[in-house]
C-alpha cells in the first residue's frame, strides 16, 4: 500500500489545495503564508511518516501531522473571526 491510497492523506491533500485556493487573494501575506504552510504540513507529514522504515518513525510523523492539523484549525478560527472568509466556507473546509 502507498501513502496515496490512505483516505486521511487524500482528504488532507484536498484540504490543503482548497486552503491555497481560498486564500489566493488574501492580502495579509504573513497569515496567508502561515496557513498555507500548516495546511501543507498535514499531508506531507503523513506521507513522510508512511515512507519511514520503522513504526516508531511513522508514529512520530503522524504526531507531527496531528499537531499541524491543530495549528491549521486554530488559524481557520482566527481567519473566520477576522472575516478572511465566511462561516459557510469554513464549514465546507471542515
N, C-alpha and C positions, 0 to 999 in steps of 0.2 A: 504494500500500500504506500502511496505517495502522500505528502502533505496536501497536495492539491485535491485529494479525494476527501479530506476531512471537511465536514459541514461547518465546523467552527471557523476554519480557515477561510472557506468560501464566503461565509457571512461577514467576517471581519474585513476581508479584502473588498467586498462590495461596499461595506460601510465606509471604509477609507476612501474609496473612489467617490462616493456620494459627498463626503465631507469636502473633498477637493472641489467638487462642482458647486456646492452650496456656498463656499467661502471664496470662490474665484474673484468676486468683485469687492471683497472686504478691503476697506482702506486702512484698517489697523493691521499693518504688516507684521508687527510683533506677535499679535494674537493669532493672526492667520498662520504664521509660521509655526507657532507652538501647537495649535490644534491639529494642523495637518501632520506635523511630525508625530504627535502622540497617536493619531489615528493610524499612521503608517507603522508604528511600532507594534501594534497588536498582531496583525497577521505576520509581520516579519519575524517576531519572536516565536510565534507558533511554528513557522516554517523552520527557523534555525534550530529550535529545540527538537523538532521531529527528525532533523537530519543528523543529530548527535548520536554517538555510538553507545552512550550509556544512559540508563534510566535516570540516574542522578542528574546528568546534564539536561536531559529532556524536561524533567520536572522543574529544574531551576529556570529554564527559559519560559516554561508555561507560567511560572510565578511572575516573571518579568512582564509577560503579556497581560496577566491579570492586573498588575499594577498600572500598566499603560492604559488599560481599559477604565480603571477608576479615574485616572488623570483625565482621560477623554470625557468621561461623563461629567466630571467637575467643570471642565471647560465648556461643555454644551450647556450646562445650567447657567454659567456666567454669560454665555452668548445670548441665551434666551432673556436673561434679566436685563441685558444691555441692548436688547432689540436688534441684535445682529440678524436674527431670523425669527419666524413666528413659532408659536407653540405647536401649530399643526405640522410644520416642517420637522420640529424636534421629535414629535411623536412618530413621524414616519421613519426617522433615523433609528429610534429605539427598538 
